[in-house]
Amino acid sequence: MCRTSGGVSTVSTALGSFRLAGMNGGAEEAGAVVLTVRPEDVVLHETRTAGSIPVKVEDVLPAGGETLVRVAYGQENLGVRVIGDPDYAPGRMLYASFREERINLYDRETGRRLETGVTTITPILEEIHR
């Protein structure tokens, strides 16, 4: 859901709250939105970085020059494309961040892409309890 308060628009998702910039594309008018991020736009880290979320490695799938890693953040699953053959094993805890300029938002009702950018990610889940 996209909400605007005090001139600031925010999208809240299971992955965190995303502050929006450049609301000329209708984000301020959108209700339910779909947020998309491609596997190559998710970055894994060994230590926490600003805006990162804690994730648990579920699967590691080598695919030639790259590796597809499935991670879990609470009940949400993300696919991550990593170049090379990282030493990640299922169960390992890592941190994921997103290339904010590559995140897309769509109006759920119309399917129209919203011309806005994500400027800040504020994680809302601090720990995974498993």
C-alpha positions as CSV (number, residue, x, y, z in Angstrom):
1,M,0.0,0.0,0.0
2,C,1.3,3.4,-0.9
3,R,0.7,6.2,1.6
4,T,1.5,9.9,1.5
5,S,1.9,11.9,4.7
6,G,3.5,15.3,5.1
7,G,4.6,15.3,1.4
8,V,6.4,11.9,1.8
9,S,5.2,8.8,0.0
10,T,6.0,5.4,1.5
11,V,5.3,1.9,0.3
12,S,5.1,-0.7,3.0
13,T,5.9,-4.3,2.1
14,A,6.9,-7.5,3.9
15,L,10.5,-6.6,2.9
16,G,10.4,-3.2,4.6
17,S,9.2,0.4,4.1
18,F,10.4,2.1,0.9
19,R,10.4,5.9,0.7
20,L,9.6,7.2,-2.7
21,A,11.0,10.1,-4.7
22,G,9.7,11.8,-7.9
23,M,6.0,11.4,-7.4
24,N,5.1,12.8,-10.8
25,G,4.2,9.4,-12.1
26,G,1.1,8.9,-9.9
27,A,2.5,7.2,-6.8
28,E,0.6,9.7,-4.7
29,E,-2.6,8.5,-6.3
30,A,-1.9,4.8,-6.1
31,G,-3.4,2.6,-3.5
32,A,-2.3,-1.0,-3.7
33,V,1.1,-1.3,-5.5
34,V,3.3,-4.1,-6.7
35,L,7.0,-3.7,-6.0
36,T,9.4,-5.7,-8.2
37,V,13.1,-6.4,-7.9
38,R,15.2,-8.6,-10.3
39,P,17.5,-11.3,-8.8
40,E,20.5,-9.4,-10.3
41,D,19.5,-6.3,-8.3
42,V,19.7,-8.0,-4.9
43,V,23.1,-7.8,-3.3
44,L,24.2,-10.2,-0.6
45,H,26.6,-9.1,2.2
46,E,28.4,-11.0,5.0
47,T,27.8,-8.1,7.4
48,R,24.9,-5.7,7.9
49,T,25.0,-2.6,5.7
50,A,22.7,0.4,5.7
51,G,19.3,-0.5,4.4
52,S,20.1,-4.3,4.4
53,I,17.8,-7.0,5.7
54,P,18.8,-10.3,7.4
55,V,18.2,-13.3,5.2
56,K,18.7,-17.0,5.5
57,V,20.1,-19.0,2.6
58,E,17.6,-21.7,1.5
59,D,19.1,-23.1,-1.7
60,V,22.3,-22.6,-3.7
61,L,22.1,-23.4,-7.4
62,P,25.3,-23.2,-9.4
63,A,24.6,-22.3,-13.0
64,G,27.9,-22.0,-14.9
65,G,29.4,-18.6,-14.4
66,E,26.8,-17.5,-12.0
67,T,24.9,-18.9,-9.0
68,L,21.3,-18.5,-8.1
69,V,20.7,-18.3,-4.4
70,R,17.3,-18.5,-2.8
71,V,17.0,-16.7,0.5
72,A,14.2,-16.2,3.0
73,Y,13.3,-13.0,4.9
74,G,10.7,-14.1,7.4
75,Q,8.0,-15.7,5.3
76,E,9.2,-14.1,2.0
77,N,11.5,-15.7,-0.5
78,L,13.9,-13.9,-2.8
79,G,16.0,-15.0,-5.7
80,V,19.5,-13.6,-5.9
81,R,21.9,-13.9,-8.9
82,V,25.5,-14.0,-7.8
83,I,28.4,-13.9,-10.3
84,G,30.8,-16.8,-9.6
85,D,30.6,-19.7,-7.1
86,P,30.1,-18.2,-3.6
87,D,30.6,-20.3,-0.5
88,Y,27.1,-20.1,0.8
89,A,25.4,-23.1,2.4
90,P,21.7,-23.6,3.2
91,G,21.0,-22.2,6.7
92,R,23.7,-19.5,6.6
93,M,22.6,-16.0,7.6
94,L,23.5,-13.1,5.3
95,Y,22.3,-9.6,4.6
96,A,20.6,-8.5,1.5
97,S,20.3,-5.0,0.0
98,F,18.6,-3.8,-3.1
99,R,19.8,-1.6,-5.9
100,E,17.2,1.1,-5.2
101,E,17.4,2.7,-8.6
102,R,16.4,-0.7,-10.2
103,I,13.2,-1.3,-8.1
104,N,10.0,-0.8,-10.0
105,L,6.5,-0.1,-8.7
106,Y,3.3,-0.8,-10.5
107,D,-0.3,0.2,-9.7
108,R,-1.9,-3.1,-8.8
109,E,-5.3,-2.1,-10.3
110,T,-4.2,-0.8,-13.6
111,G,-0.8,-2.5,-14.1
112,R,0.7,0.9,-15.0
113,R,4.4,1.4,-14.0
114,L,4.7,4.3,-11.6
115,E,7.3,6.8,-12.5
116,T,8.9,7.2,-9.1
117,G,12.2,6.1,-7.5
118,V,12.9,4.4,-4.2
119,T,15.2,6.5,-2.1
120,T,15.3,4.8,1.3
121,I,14.7,1.3,2.5
122,T,13.8,0.9,6.2
123,P,13.7,-2.8,7.2
124,I,10.8,-3.6,9.4
125,L,11.8,-7.1,10.4
126,E,15.0,-7.0,12.5
127,E,15.5,-10.7,13.1
128,I,14.4,-14.0,11.7
129,H,13.2,-16.4,14.4
130,R,13.7,-19.9,13.1
